[in-house]
Protein backbone atom coordinates (compact mmCIF):
# COMPACT_ATOMS: atom_id res chain seq x y z
CA UNK A 1 0.00 0.00 0.00
CA UNK A 2 1.45 3.35 -0.91
CA UNK A 3 1.40 6.40 1.35
CA UNK A 4 -1.39 8.02 -0.62
CA UNK A 5 -3.76 5.08 0.12
CA UNK A 6 -2.84 5.12 3.82
CA UNK A 7 -3.58 8.84 4.03
CA UNK A 8 -6.99 8.60 2.32
CA UNK A 9 -8.01 5.58 4.42
CA UNK A 10 -7.40 7.30 7.78
CA UNK A 11 -10.14 9.98 7.47
CA UNK A 12 -12.63 7.30 6.43
CA UNK A 13 -11.81 5.22 9.51
CA UNK A 14 -12.20 8.26 11.77
CA UNK A 15 -15.57 9.10 10.21
CA UNK A 16 -16.76 5.47 10.53
CA UNK A 17 -15.63 5.24 14.18
CA UNK A 18 -17.29 8.56 15.02
CA UNK A 19 -20.54 7.46 13.35
CA UNK A 20 -20.55 4.15 15.28
CA UNK A 21 -19.95 5.98 18.56
CA UNK A 22 -22.80 8.41 17.87
CA UNK A 23 -25.21 5.65 16.86
CA UNK A 24 -24.37 3.48 19.89
CA UNK A 25 -24.64 6.42 22.32
CA UNK A 26 -27.83 7.86 20.87
CA UNK A 27 -31.20 7.31 22.46
CA UNK A 28 -33.64 5.21 20.49
CA UNK A 29 -37.38 5.83 20.33
CA UNK A 30 -39.71 2.95 21.10
CA UNK A 31 -43.42 2.88 20.30
CA UNK A 32 -45.58 2.10 23.31
CA UNK A 33 -49.17 1.33 24.17
CA UNK A 34 -49.95 1.26 27.87
CA UNK A 35 -53.35 0.69 29.46
CA UNK A 36 -54.29 1.04 33.09
CA UNK A 37 -57.60 0.85 34.88
CA UNK A 38 -57.46 3.19 37.85
CA UNK A 39 -59.76 2.99 40.88
CA UNK A 40 -60.55 5.87 43.27
CA UNK A 41 -58.59 6.15 46.52
CA UNK A 42 -59.35 9.80 47.37
CA UNK A 43 -61.95 12.24 46.05
CA UNK A 44 -62.65 15.90 46.73
CA UNK A 45 -65.65 17.17 44.80
CA UNK A 46 -67.22 20.57 44.25
CA UNK A 47 -70.81 20.43 42.97
CA UNK A 48 -72.16 23.72 41.59
CA UNK A 49 -75.44 24.60 43.32
CA UNK A 50 -76.78 26.49 40.30
CA UNK A 51 -78.71 23.59 38.77
CA UNK A 52 -76.17 23.10 35.97
CA UNK A 53 -74.84 19.72 37.24
CA UNK A 54 -71.35 21.21 36.68
CA UNK A 55 -68.77 19.71 39.04
CA UNK A 56 -65.04 19.62 39.67
CA UNK A 57 -63.45 16.49 41.09
CA UNK A 58 -59.93 16.22 42.47
CA UNK A 59 -58.98 12.55 42.30
CA UNK A 60 -56.30 10.16 43.35
CA UNK A 61 -56.81 6.82 41.67
CA UNK A 62 -54.52 3.78 41.45
CA UNK A 63 -54.01 0.88 39.10
CA UNK A 64 -51.48 -1.32 37.28
CA UNK A 65 -49.99 -0.65 33.83
CA UNK A 66 -50.21 -3.33 31.16
CA UNK A 67 -49.11 -3.37 27.54
CA UNK A 68 -45.81 -2.82 25.82
CA UNK A 69 -42.86 -0.69 26.75
CA UNK A 70 -40.69 0.10 29.75
CA UNK A 71 -43.68 1.26 31.85
CA UNK A 72 -45.60 -2.02 31.53
CA UNK A 73 -45.97 -3.66 34.95
CA UNK A 74 -45.65 -0.38 36.85
CA UNK A 75 -48.12 0.69 39.50
CA UNK A 76 -49.91 3.85 38.39
CA UNK A 77 -51.24 6.69 40.52
CA UNK A 78 -53.43 9.34 38.91
CA UNK A 79 -53.53 12.82 40.43
CA UNK A 80 -56.27 14.49 38.39
CA UNK A 81 -58.58 17.45 38.29
CA UNK A 82 -61.74 16.77 36.31
CA UNK A 83 -63.83 19.84 35.39
CA UNK A 84 -67.07 18.38 34.01
CA UNK A 85 -70.18 20.04 32.60
CA UNK A 86 -72.39 17.02 31.83
CA UNK A 87 -73.75 17.09 28.29
CA UNK A 88 -71.63 20.13 27.39
CA UNK A 89 -67.87 19.64 27.88
CA UNK A 90 -65.12 18.26 30.10
CA UNK A 91 -61.57 19.40 30.78
CA UNK A 92 -59.72 16.77 32.80
CA UNK A 93 -55.97 17.08 33.37
CA UNK A 94 -53.35 15.90 35.77
CA UNK A 95 -50.40 13.61 36.30
CA UNK A 96 -49.85 9.87 36.16
CA UNK A 97 -47.00 8.54 38.29
CA UNK A 98 -45.63 5.23 37.04
CA UNK A 99 -43.61 3.36 39.70
CA UNK A 100 -41.64 0.28 38.64
CA UNK A 101 -41.19 -2.61 41.10
CA UNK A 102 -37.63 -1.39 41.86
CA UNK A 103 -38.96 2.07 42.81
CA UNK A 104 -37.94 3.91 39.63
CA UNK A 105 -40.55 6.50 38.63
CA UNK A 106 -41.82 8.35 35.56
CA UNK A 107 -44.04 11.43 35.86
CA UNK A 108 -46.48 11.86 32.98
CA UNK A 109 -48.48 15.07 32.51
CA UNK A 110 -51.76 14.71 30.62
CA UNK A 111 -54.49 16.98 29.27
CA UNK A 112 -57.81 15.87 27.80
CA UNK A 113 -60.68 17.64 26.08
CA UNK A 114 -63.97 15.88 26.62
CA UNK A 115 -66.63 16.35 23.98
CA UNK A 116 -70.20 15.17 24.40
CA UNK A 117 -71.82 13.65 21.32
CA UNK A 118 -75.25 12.11 20.86
CA UNK A 119 -75.09 8.35 21.31
CA UNK A 120 -77.12 5.74 19.40
CA UNK A 121 -79.68 5.81 22.24
CA UNK A 122 -80.10 9.58 21.88
CA UNK A 123 -78.29 10.27 25.16
CA UNK A 124 -75.06 12.27 25.48
CA UNK A 125 -71.87 10.19 25.23
CA UNK A 126 -68.49 11.53 26.33
CA UNK A 127 -65.42 11.30 24.09
CA UNK A 128 -62.26 11.86 26.21
CA UNK A 129 -59.18 12.36 24.04
CA UNK A 130 -55.96 14.23 24.66
CA UNK A 131 -52.19 14.16 24.93
CA UNK A 132 -49.50 13.11 27.41
CA UNK A 133 -45.81 13.85 27.91
CA UNK A 134 -43.08 12.66 30.25
CA UNK A 135 -42.09 15.57 32.52
CA UNK A 136 -39.73 13.83 34.98
CA UNK A 137 -38.18 10.51 35.95
CA UNK A 138 -35.94 8.82 38.52
CA UNK A 139 -33.59 5.84 38.83
CA UNK A 140 -33.10 3.73 35.73
CA UNK A 141 -35.81 5.81 34.02
CA UNK A 142 -33.78 9.04 34.54
CA UNK A 143 -33.75 11.06 31.34
CA UNK A 144 -36.83 9.32 29.91
CA UNK A 145 -38.62 11.43 27.32
CA UNK A 146 -41.77 10.88 25.35
CA UNK A 147 -45.22 11.98 24.32
CA UNK A 148 -48.33 10.70 22.63
CA UNK A 149 -52.09 10.46 22.65
CA UNK A 150 -54.35 9.63 25.57
CA UNK A 151 -57.87 8.21 25.64
CA UNK A 152 -59.93 7.82 28.80
CA UNK A 153 -62.72 5.23 28.70
CA UNK A 154 -65.44 4.21 31.13
CA UNK A 155 -65.34 0.65 32.46
CA UNK A 156 -67.98 -1.43 34.23
CA UNK A 157 -67.38 0.19 37.64
CA UNK A 158 -68.95 3.69 37.71
CA UNK A 159 -65.87 5.43 39.19
CA UNK A 160 -63.04 3.44 37.57
CA UNK A 161 -61.48 4.68 34.33
CA UNK A 162 -59.22 3.12 31.72
CA UNK A 163 -56.33 5.32 30.58
CA UNK A 164 -54.89 4.32 27.19
CA UNK A 165 -51.55 5.93 26.32
CA UNK A 166 -50.00 5.51 22.89
CA UNK A 167 -46.88 7.19 21.58
CA UNK A 168 -43.12 7.05 21.85
CA UNK A 169 -40.68 6.85 24.73
CA UNK A 170 -37.02 7.66 24.41
CA UNK A 171 -34.70 6.26 27.04
CA UNK A 172 -31.45 8.12 27.70
CA UNK A 173 -29.72 4.84 28.57
CA UNK A 174 -30.39 2.99 25.28
C-alpha angles and dihedrals in degrees: 000000000000124000092256092061092047091052095049092046095055097065090048091053091049091050092047093048092048091049092050091049092050093047094047093047096044122101116247125217118232125195113234140188115189127177128189132174108212125200126203119264099162132015133184112182135188114198115194110233093209097094093254096111086227112152141171120213126192107202142188110190131169137206146137126271119234132177134057131330140046093302095057110116094025123130110244129212119189119206102187144165113206116194104190132181102182112231092007115057146318132212110189120171139157146108135300116206113204113198118189120213090259091056098256111143141205122195114211122191116206138186126188134186112209117206123189116220130177110266127216088266091055093251125118115270122196122230109197112192131153149121139282136199136184108247101173145358143184140206117001088354091059110134094020113157132183150123141194148135128314130203124186116203134185117243131196094280110076095228101034120094134194115225114201115193121187127174141076134313123197117200118206091212098057 
